[in-house]
Amino acid sequence: MIHATAIIDSSAQLGRNVEIGAYSIVGADVVIGDDCVIGPHVVLRGPTRLGRNNRIFQFASVGEDCQDKKFKGEPTQLIVGDNNIIREFVTIHRGTVQDQGITRIGNDNLLMAYVHVAHDCVVGDHVILANNTTLAGHVHVGDWAILGGFTGVHQFCHIGAHAFTAVNSVVVQDVPPYIMAQGHNAVPRTINSEGLKRRGFSSEQITAIKRAFKILYRQGLTVNEAVEKMVELQVPALQPLIDFVQQSSRGIIR
């Protein structure tokens, strides 16, 4: 299961049924969970923790030092959950002490070829980052979000759950939950109604989310005025949207 040409540091910990391909390097303080498959020519550096049943394809670099000039070699971490697919040439960097010191990838995510996840990012569950998507430092991506190919996200931006960005989008402010965004710079276009249907949202919930979108983006209201009107609707499905807008530190796309 471990190719003869792979280089495994003596301090690395490998779970059961782990496969490691030719010429891959597993560095010090790397933990690989059960049933993971590490392809050929992969570099894993620690401190890094991989959960169960992850698959990493050839030429990926996972757990490398970050590209922040403030980084001075502190023992920061990368923590990856279970059932993730990390495709060719993906790069994921560990955190910095200027944040929580941890870059986190959740469960059941697909990171397509050439994706970059920078230091201190937090990626939730069931996320798709399409080819060449780039997350700058400190970016947070909510569950079920889909970022189209070549999407670029500015540092400290947050992408809400079930949001969607079109190909070549440039995100410089927060994208609220449920929103489809597109452009350079990205602006709101509509809601991700098809994605919500696939995830079991009822027609009533989707109708309420469409109404909230119009309140937030089509009635000429300030953000605070829009939040007040959305609260008045008293629809539980809108609470993640309301909370996100109220907590946004960079401001939402408008």
C-alpha positions as CSV (number, residue, x, y, z in Angstrom):
1,M,0.0,0.0,0.0
2,I,3.1,2.3,0.5
3,H,5.1,2.6,-2.7
4,A,8.8,1.9,-2.3
5,T,9.8,5.3,-3.5
6,A,7.6,7.2,-1.1
7,I,9.4,9.1,1.7
8,I,7.6,8.9,5.1
9,D,9.0,10.8,8.1
10,S,9.4,8.6,11.2
11,S,7.1,10.8,13.2
12,A,4.2,10.6,10.7
13,Q,1.2,8.6,11.8
14,L,-0.7,6.5,9.2
15,G,-4.1,4.9,9.8
16,R,-5.4,1.6,8.5
17,N,-5.6,0.9,4.8
18,V,-3.7,4.0,3.8
19,E,-2.2,4.1,0.3
20,I,0.7,6.3,-0.6
21,G,1.9,6.6,-4.2
22,A,5.2,6.8,-5.9
23,Y,7.6,9.6,-5.0
24,S,5.2,11.2,-2.5
25,I,6.6,12.8,0.7
26,V,4.9,12.7,4.1
27,G,6.7,15.0,6.5
28,A,7.0,15.3,10.2
29,D,3.9,15.7,12.4
30,V,1.5,14.5,9.7
31,V,-1.4,12.3,10.7
32,I,-3.3,10.4,7.9
33,G,-6.6,8.8,8.9
34,D,-7.9,5.4,7.9
35,D,-8.6,4.6,4.2
36,C,-6.9,7.7,2.8
37,V,-5.4,7.4,-0.7
38,I,-2.4,9.7,-1.4
39,G,-1.4,9.7,-5.1
40,P,2.0,9.9,-6.6
41,H,4.2,13.0,-6.3
42,V,2.1,14.5,-3.4
43,V,3.8,16.5,-0.7
44,L,2.3,16.6,2.8
45,R,3.9,18.8,5.4
46,G,2.9,19.2,9.1
47,P,1.6,19.9,11.5
48,T,-1.3,18.5,9.4
49,R,-4.2,16.2,10.3
50,L,-6.2,14.3,7.7
51,G,-9.4,12.5,8.7
52,R,-10.8,9.3,7.1
53,N,-11.3,8.4,3.5
54,N,-9.7,11.4,1.9
55,R,-8.2,11.1,-1.6
56,I,-5.4,13.4,-2.8
57,F,-4.3,13.3,-6.4
58,Q,-0.9,13.7,-7.9
59,F,1.2,16.8,-7.5
60,A,-0.9,18.4,-4.7
61,S,0.9,20.3,-2.0
62,V,-0.9,20.0,1.3
63,G,0.1,21.6,4.6
64,E,2.9,23.8,3.3
65,D,4.2,27.0,5.0
66,C,2.0,29.9,4.1
67,Q,2.9,32.8,1.8
68,D,2.4,35.5,4.5
69,K,5.5,37.5,5.0
70,K,4.7,37.7,8.7
71,F,5.1,33.9,9.1
72,K,8.2,33.1,11.0
73,G,8.0,29.3,11.1
74,E,5.5,29.0,14.0
75,P,4.0,25.5,14.5
76,T,0.6,26.3,12.9
77,Q,-1.7,23.6,11.6
78,L,-3.9,22.3,8.8
79,I,-6.9,20.2,9.8
80,V,-8.8,18.3,7.1
81,G,-12.0,16.3,7.8
82,D,-13.3,13.2,6.2
83,N,-14.3,12.2,2.6
84,N,-12.6,15.0,0.8
85,I,-11.3,14.9,-2.8
86,I,-8.3,17.0,-3.5
87,R,-7.4,17.1,-7.1
88,E,-4.2,17.7,-9.1
89,F,-1.9,20.7,-8.2
90,V,-4.1,21.9,-5.3
91,T,-2.2,23.9,-2.7
92,I,-3.4,24.2,0.9
93,H,-1.4,26.2,3.4
94,R,-1.3,26.0,7.2
95,G,-2.5,28.9,9.4
96,T,-0.8,31.8,11.1
97,V,-0.5,33.0,14.7
98,Q,-2.1,36.3,13.6
99,D,-5.4,34.3,13.3
100,Q,-6.3,31.0,15.1
101,G,-3.2,29.3,13.8
102,I,-5.3,26.7,11.9
103,T,-6.5,26.3,8.3
104,R,-9.6,24.0,8.3
105,I,-11.2,22.0,5.6
106,G,-14.4,20.2,6.6
107,N,-16.0,17.0,5.3
108,D,-17.2,15.8,1.8
109,N,-15.6,18.6,-0.2
110,L,-14.3,18.6,-3.7
111,L,-11.3,20.8,-4.5
112,M,-10.7,20.6,-8.3
113,A,-7.4,21.0,-10.0
114,Y,-5.2,24.1,-9.3
115,V,-7.4,25.3,-6.4
116,H,-5.4,27.4,-3.8
117,V,-6.6,27.6,-0.1
118,A,-4.4,30.1,1.7
119,H,-3.6,30.4,5.4
120,D,-6.3,30.5,8.0
121,C,-9.1,29.7,5.6
122,V,-12.1,27.8,6.9
123,V,-14.0,25.7,4.4
124,G,-17.2,24.0,5.6
125,D,-18.8,20.8,4.4
126,H,-20.1,19.7,1.0
127,V,-18.3,22.6,-0.7
128,I,-17.2,22.6,-4.4
129,L,-14.2,24.8,-5.4
130,A,-14.0,24.5,-9.1
131,N,-10.7,24.6,-11.1
132,N,-8.3,27.5,-10.3
133,T,-10.5,28.9,-7.6
134,T,-8.3,30.9,-5.2
135,L,-9.0,31.7,-1.6
136,A,-6.8,34.4,-0.1
137,G,-6.0,34.3,3.6
138,H,-8.6,34.2,6.3
139,V,-11.5,33.4,3.9
140,H,-14.5,31.5,5.3
141,V,-16.7,29.4,3.0
142,G,-20.0,28.0,4.3
143,D,-21.5,24.6,3.8
144,W,-22.8,23.6,0.3
145,A,-21.3,26.7,-1.3
146,I,-20.1,26.3,-4.9
147,L,-17.4,28.6,-6.3
148,G,-17.1,28.5,-10.1
149,G,-13.8,28.1,-12.0
150,F,-11.3,30.9,-11.6
151,T,-13.2,32.6,-8.8
152,G,-10.9,34.8,-6.7
153,V,-11.8,35.7,-3.2
154,H,-10.2,38.6,-1.4
155,Q,-8.7,38.0,2.1
156,F,-11.1,38.1,5.1
157,C,-14.2,37.6,2.9
158,H,-17.0,35.2,3.9
159,I,-19.0,33.2,1.5
160,G,-22.4,32.1,3.0
161,A,-23.9,28.6,3.0
162,H,-25.5,27.5,-0.3
163,A,-24.0,30.5,-2.2
164,F,-22.8,30.2,-5.8
165,T,-20.3,32.2,-7.7
166,A,-20.0,32.2,-11.5
167,V,-16.9,31.5,-13.5
168,N,-14.2,34.3,-13.3
169,S,-15.9,36.1,-10.4
170,V,-13.8,38.3,-8.2
171,V,-15.2,38.5,-4.7
172,V,-14.1,41.5,-2.6
173,Q,-17.0,41.6,-0.1
174,D,-19.1,39.0,1.7
175,V,-21.5,36.9,-0.3
176,P,-24.6,36.1,1.8
177,P,-26.2,32.7,2.0
178,Y,-28.3,31.5,-0.9
179,I,-27.0,34.2,-3.3
180,M,-25.7,33.6,-6.8
181,A,-23.0,36.2,-7.5
182,Q,-21.2,37.0,-10.8
183,G,-18.8,39.6,-12.1
184,H,-15.6,41.5,-11.6
185,N,-16.3,42.7,-8.9
186,A,-19.0,40.1,-8.1
187,V,-22.5,41.4,-7.6
188,P,-25.7,39.6,-6.6
189,R,-27.8,38.2,-9.5
190,T,-30.5,36.0,-8.0
191,I,-30.8,33.2,-5.5
192,N,-29.4,29.7,-5.9
193,S,-32.9,28.2,-6.3
194,E,-31.8,25.1,-8.2
195,G,-29.2,24.2,-5.6
196,L,-31.7,24.8,-2.8
197,K,-34.2,22.4,-4.5
198,R,-31.5,19.7,-4.7
199,R,-30.8,20.1,-1.0
200,G,-34.4,19.6,0.0
201,F,-35.6,23.2,0.6
202,S,-39.4,23.4,0.2
203,S,-41.1,25.6,-2.4
204,E,-42.4,27.7,0.5
205,Q,-38.9,28.2,1.8
206,I,-37.5,29.1,-1.6
207,T,-40.3,31.6,-2.2
208,A,-39.5,33.2,1.1
209,I,-35.8,33.4,0.2
210,K,-36.7,35.0,-3.2
211,R,-38.7,37.6,-1.3
212,A,-35.8,38.3,1.0
213,F,-33.5,38.7,-2.0
214,K,-35.8,41.4,-3.4
215,I,-36.0,43.1,0.0
216,L,-32.2,43.1,0.3
217,Y,-31.3,44.0,-3.3
218,R,-34.3,45.4,-5.3
219,Q,-36.2,47.8,-3.0
220,G,-33.5,50.5,-2.6
221,L,-33.3,49.9,1.2
222,T,-30.3,50.3,3.4
223,V,-28.9,47.0,4.8
224,N,-30.4,47.8,8.2
225,E,-33.8,48.6,6.8
226,A,-33.7,45.3,4.7
227,V,-32.8,43.3,7.8
228,E,-35.7,44.7,9.7
229,K,-38.1,43.8,6.9
230,M,-36.7,40.3,6.7
231,V,-37.1,39.8,10.4
232,E,-40.7,40.8,10.1
233,L,-41.3,37.9,7.7
234,Q,-40.6,35.4,10.6
235,V,-39.4,32.7,8.4
236,P,-36.8,30.3,10.0
237,A,-35.0,29.7,6.7
238,L,-34.1,33.4,6.6
239,Q,-32.3,33.4,9.9
240,P,-28.9,32.3,8.5
241,L,-29.2,35.1,5.9
242,I,-30.2,37.7,8.6
243,D,-27.4,36.6,10.9
244,F,-24.8,36.6,8.2
245,V,-25.7,40.2,7.0
246,Q,-25.8,41.5,10.6
247,Q,-22.4,39.9,11.4
248,S,-20.6,40.9,8.2
249,S,-17.4,42.9,8.9
250,R,-16.4,43.6,5.3
251,G,-20.0,44.4,4.2
252,I,-22.0,42.3,1.7
253,I,-21.9,42.5,-2.0
254,R,-24.5,45.0,-3.3
